[in-house]
Protein backbone atom coordinates (compact mmCIF):
# COMPACT_ATOMS: atom_id res chain seq x y z
CA UNK A 1 0.00 0.00 0.00
CA UNK A 2 2.80 2.42 0.86
CA UNK A 3 4.09 2.22 -2.71
CA UNK A 4 1.18 4.29 -4.01
CA UNK A 5 2.50 7.24 -2.01
CA UNK A 6 5.96 7.00 -3.61
CA UNK A 7 7.20 9.52 -6.18
CA UNK A 8 10.21 7.58 -7.43
CA UNK A 9 11.53 8.94 -10.71
CA UNK A 10 9.29 12.02 -10.58
CA UNK A 11 10.40 15.62 -10.95
CA UNK A 12 8.47 18.34 -9.11
CA UNK A 13 8.60 22.12 -9.38
CA UNK A 14 7.57 23.98 -6.23
CA UNK A 15 7.29 27.74 -6.64
CA UNK A 16 8.08 29.71 -3.51
CA UNK A 17 9.80 26.59 -2.22
CA UNK A 18 12.46 28.24 -0.07
CA UNK A 19 10.40 28.60 3.08
CA UNK A 20 7.03 28.08 4.74
CA UNK A 21 4.49 25.84 3.04
CA UNK A 22 6.65 25.36 -0.07
CA UNK A 23 9.52 24.09 2.04
CA UNK A 24 7.15 21.85 4.00
CA UNK A 25 5.98 20.27 0.74
CA UNK A 26 9.55 19.75 -0.46
CA UNK A 27 10.33 18.00 2.83
CA UNK A 28 7.69 15.37 2.05
CA UNK A 29 8.38 14.95 -1.66
CA UNK A 30 12.09 14.24 -1.35
CA UNK A 31 11.93 11.21 1.00
CA UNK A 32 9.24 9.79 -1.33
CA UNK A 33 11.86 9.53 -4.08
CA UNK A 34 11.12 12.74 -5.98
CA UNK A 35 13.65 15.17 -7.42
CA UNK A 36 12.50 18.65 -6.44
CA UNK A 37 13.12 22.05 -8.00
CA UNK A 38 12.45 25.00 -5.71
CA UNK A 39 12.15 28.50 -7.11
CA UNK A 40 11.81 31.97 -5.66
CA UNK A 41 13.28 35.45 -5.81
CA UNK A 42 15.56 35.20 -2.75
CA UNK A 43 18.56 33.11 -3.75
CA UNK A 44 19.99 33.03 -0.22
CA UNK A 45 16.76 31.57 1.11
CA UNK A 46 16.75 28.96 -1.65
CA UNK A 47 20.33 27.91 -0.93
CA UNK A 48 19.55 27.65 2.79
CA UNK A 49 16.62 25.36 1.96
CA UNK A 50 18.85 23.23 -0.29
CA UNK A 51 21.33 22.83 2.55
CA UNK A 52 18.54 21.27 4.58
CA UNK A 53 16.94 19.26 1.76
CA UNK A 54 20.01 17.70 0.17
CA UNK A 55 21.35 16.77 -3.24
CA UNK A 56 18.03 15.89 -4.90
CA UNK A 57 16.85 19.46 -4.33
CA UNK A 58 17.65 21.83 -7.20
CA UNK A 59 17.54 25.61 -6.97
CA UNK A 60 16.51 28.06 -9.69
CA UNK A 61 16.10 31.76 -8.93
CA UNK A 62 12.88 32.94 -10.55
CA UNK A 63 10.29 35.68 -10.23
CA UNK A 64 6.90 34.04 -10.80
CA UNK A 65 5.45 37.30 -12.13
CA UNK A 66 7.92 37.37 -15.04
CA UNK A 67 5.63 35.31 -17.24
CA UNK A 68 7.76 35.63 -20.37
CA UNK A 69 10.35 33.39 -18.70
CA UNK A 70 7.97 30.55 -17.82
CA UNK A 71 8.59 28.58 -21.05
CA UNK A 72 12.35 28.82 -20.48
CA UNK A 73 11.95 27.73 -16.85
CA UNK A 74 10.07 24.57 -17.84
CA UNK A 75 12.57 23.87 -20.63
CA UNK A 76 15.52 24.31 -18.28
CA UNK A 77 14.06 21.85 -15.79
CA UNK A 78 13.28 19.27 -18.46
CA UNK A 79 16.67 19.60 -20.16
CA UNK A 80 18.79 19.61 -17.01
CA UNK A 81 16.83 17.55 -14.46
CA UNK A 82 14.07 15.55 -16.12
CA UNK A 83 10.55 15.64 -17.47
CA UNK A 84 8.24 17.64 -15.22
CA UNK A 85 5.67 15.43 -13.51
CA UNK A 86 4.42 17.67 -10.70
CA UNK A 87 3.83 21.42 -10.42
CA UNK A 88 3.01 22.96 -7.06
CA UNK A 89 1.82 26.55 -7.43
CA UNK A 90 2.72 27.79 -3.97
CA UNK A 91 4.29 31.22 -4.53
CA UNK A 92 1.90 33.96 -3.53
CA UNK A 93 1.34 37.26 -1.78
CA UNK A 94 -0.80 38.12 1.22
CA UNK A 95 -2.16 41.62 1.75
CA UNK A 96 -4.12 42.86 4.77
CA UNK A 97 -5.47 46.37 4.24
CA UNK A 98 -8.96 47.81 4.83
CA UNK A 99 -10.74 47.39 1.51
CA UNK A 100 -11.59 51.09 1.15
CA UNK A 101 -7.87 51.88 1.37
CA UNK A 102 -6.65 49.36 -1.24
CA UNK A 103 -5.54 51.03 -4.45
CA UNK A 104 -6.23 49.53 -7.87
CA UNK A 105 -2.50 48.94 -8.28
CA UNK A 106 -2.25 47.08 -4.95
CA UNK A 107 -5.28 44.97 -5.80
CA UNK A 108 -3.96 44.05 -9.25
CA UNK A 109 -0.53 43.18 -7.84
CA UNK A 110 -2.06 40.49 -5.63
CA UNK A 111 -4.25 39.17 -8.46
CA UNK A 112 -1.25 39.05 -10.79
CA UNK A 113 0.93 37.06 -8.37
CA UNK A 114 -1.72 34.72 -6.97
CA UNK A 115 -3.78 34.06 -10.10
CA UNK A 116 -2.40 35.32 -13.40
CA UNK A 117 1.08 33.95 -12.78
CA UNK A 118 -0.35 30.60 -11.71
CA UNK A 119 -2.30 30.33 -14.94
CA UNK A 120 0.75 31.26 -17.00
CA UNK A 121 3.12 28.69 -15.53
CA UNK A 122 0.40 26.01 -15.42
CA UNK A 123 -0.25 26.54 -19.13
CA UNK A 124 3.42 25.95 -19.89
CA UNK A 125 3.56 22.87 -17.66
CA UNK A 126 0.46 21.45 -19.35
CA UNK A 127 2.16 21.75 -22.75
CA UNK A 128 4.71 19.28 -21.44
CA UNK A 129 2.46 17.04 -19.35
CA UNK A 130 -0.54 16.56 -21.66
CA UNK A 131 1.36 14.97 -24.61
CA UNK A 132 2.92 12.48 -22.17
CA UNK A 133 -0.48 11.71 -20.58
CA UNK A 134 0.84 12.16 -17.04
CA UNK A 135 1.07 14.93 -14.49
CA UNK A 136 -0.24 16.52 -11.32
CA UNK A 137 -0.75 20.24 -10.75
CA UNK A 138 -1.46 21.36 -7.18
CA UNK A 139 -2.60 24.91 -6.49
CA UNK A 140 -2.22 26.32 -2.99
CA UNK A 141 -5.41 28.25 -2.31
CA UNK A 142 -6.59 29.32 1.17
CA UNK A 143 -9.38 29.03 3.69
CA UNK A 144 -10.02 32.67 2.65
CA UNK A 145 -11.43 31.18 -0.56
CA UNK A 146 -14.06 29.27 1.42
CA UNK A 147 -15.44 31.95 3.74
CA UNK A 148 -15.16 35.68 4.23
CA UNK A 149 -12.41 37.32 6.27
CA UNK A 150 -12.03 41.09 6.71
CA UNK A 151 -9.37 43.32 5.16
CA UNK A 152 -8.09 40.78 2.60
CA UNK A 153 -10.33 41.53 -0.39
CA UNK A 154 -7.59 41.13 -3.00
CA UNK A 155 -6.13 37.98 -1.41
CA UNK A 156 -9.53 36.38 -0.95
CA UNK A 157 -10.54 37.22 -4.52
CA UNK A 158 -7.35 35.73 -5.94
CA UNK A 159 -7.56 32.52 -3.92
CA UNK A 160 -11.25 32.05 -4.72
CA UNK A 161 -10.54 32.54 -8.41
CA UNK A 162 -7.77 29.96 -8.09
CA UNK A 163 -10.41 27.37 -7.18
CA UNK A 164 -12.30 28.25 -10.36
CA UNK A 165 -9.11 27.86 -12.37
CA UNK A 166 -8.43 24.50 -10.72
CA UNK A 167 -11.87 23.17 -11.65
CA UNK A 168 -11.78 24.53 -15.20
CA UNK A 169 -8.36 23.03 -15.95
CA UNK A 170 -9.39 19.74 -14.35
CA UNK A 171 -12.47 19.58 -16.56
CA UNK A 172 -10.40 20.37 -19.64
CA UNK A 173 -7.34 18.17 -19.14
CA UNK A 174 -8.08 15.32 -16.73
CA UNK A 175 -9.03 13.00 -19.59
CA UNK A 176 -5.43 13.32 -20.80
CA UNK A 177 -4.07 11.86 -17.56
CA UNK A 178 -3.12 15.16 -15.96
CA UNK A 179 -4.85 15.85 -12.65
CA UNK A 180 -5.36 19.37 -11.25
CA UNK A 181 -6.27 19.89 -7.59
CA UNK A 182 -5.99 22.49 -4.87
CA UNK A 183 -5.27 22.70 -1.15
CA UNK A 184 -6.81 25.31 1.14
CA UNK A 185 -4.54 25.77 4.18
CA UNK A 186 -5.93 27.19 7.40
CA UNK A 187 -3.81 28.94 10.02
CA UNK A 188 -0.34 27.48 9.46
CA UNK A 189 2.71 28.13 11.61
CA UNK A 190 5.16 30.66 10.22
CA UNK A 191 7.65 33.01 11.79
CA UNK A 192 5.49 35.98 10.84
CA UNK A 193 2.23 34.50 12.21
CA UNK A 194 3.87 33.41 15.47
CA UNK A 195 5.33 36.90 15.97
CA UNK A 196 1.95 38.50 15.32
CA UNK A 197 0.22 36.21 17.80
CA UNK A 198 2.89 36.81 20.42
CA UNK A 199 2.19 40.53 20.20
CA UNK A 200 -1.60 40.07 19.98
CA UNK A 201 -2.80 37.36 22.41
CA UNK A 202 -6.45 38.22 21.67
CA UNK A 203 -5.94 37.38 18.01
CA UNK A 204 -4.30 34.10 18.92
CA UNK A 205 -7.24 33.24 21.15
CA UNK A 206 -9.71 34.05 18.35
CA UNK A 207 -7.78 31.92 15.85
CA UNK A 208 -7.70 28.93 18.20
CA UNK A 209 -11.36 29.34 19.18
CA UNK A 210 -12.47 29.02 15.55
CA UNK A 211 -10.20 26.02 14.94
CA UNK A 212 -11.78 22.86 16.43
CA UNK A 213 -8.41 21.14 16.79
CA UNK A 214 -7.30 24.13 18.91
CA UNK A 215 -3.84 24.52 17.39
CA UNK A 216 -2.03 25.86 14.37
CA UNK A 217 -1.13 23.61 11.49
CA UNK A 218 2.42 23.07 10.27
CA UNK A 219 3.96 23.39 6.79
CA UNK A 220 4.76 19.67 6.91
CA UNK A 221 1.05 18.89 7.34
CA UNK A 222 0.34 20.74 4.09
CA UNK A 223 3.17 18.66 2.64
CA UNK A 224 1.41 15.41 3.59
CA UNK A 225 -1.68 16.51 1.66
CA UNK A 226 0.39 17.58 -1.34
CA UNK A 227 2.16 14.22 -1.33
CA UNK A 228 -1.22 12.49 -1.47
CA UNK A 229 -2.40 14.65 -4.39
CA UNK A 230 0.89 14.22 -6.27
CA UNK A 231 1.03 10.44 -5.87
CA UNK A 232 -0.88 7.50 -7.30
CA UNK A 233 -2.77 7.34 -4.00
CA UNK A 234 -5.03 10.03 -5.49
CA UNK A 235 -5.11 8.69 -9.04
CA UNK A 236 -8.93 9.09 -9.27
CA UNK A 237 -8.96 12.53 -7.63
CA UNK A 238 -9.13 15.70 -9.71
CA UNK A 239 -10.73 19.14 -9.52
CA UNK A 240 -10.99 19.18 -5.72
CA UNK A 241 -10.23 21.70 -3.00
CA UNK A 242 -8.83 19.94 0.08
CA UNK A 243 -9.00 22.05 3.26
CA UNK A 244 -6.15 21.42 5.71
CA UNK A 245 -7.29 23.63 8.53
CA UNK A 246 -7.96 21.68 11.72
CA UNK A 247 -11.67 21.88 11.03
CA UNK A 248 -11.69 25.67 10.76
Secondary structure, 3 states (H helix, E strand, C coil): CHHHHCCCCCEEEEECCCCHHHHHHHHHHHHCCCEEEEEECCHHHHHHHHHHHCCCEEEEECCCCCHHHHHHHHHHHHHHCCCCCEEEECCCCCCCCCHHHCCHHHHHHHHHHHHHHHHHHHHHHHHHHHHHCCEEEEEECCHHHCCCCCCCHHHHHHHHHHHHHHHHHHHHHHHHCEEEEEEEECCECCHHHHHHHHHCHHHHHHHHHCCCCCCCECHHHHHHHHHHHHCHHHCCCCCCEEEECCCC
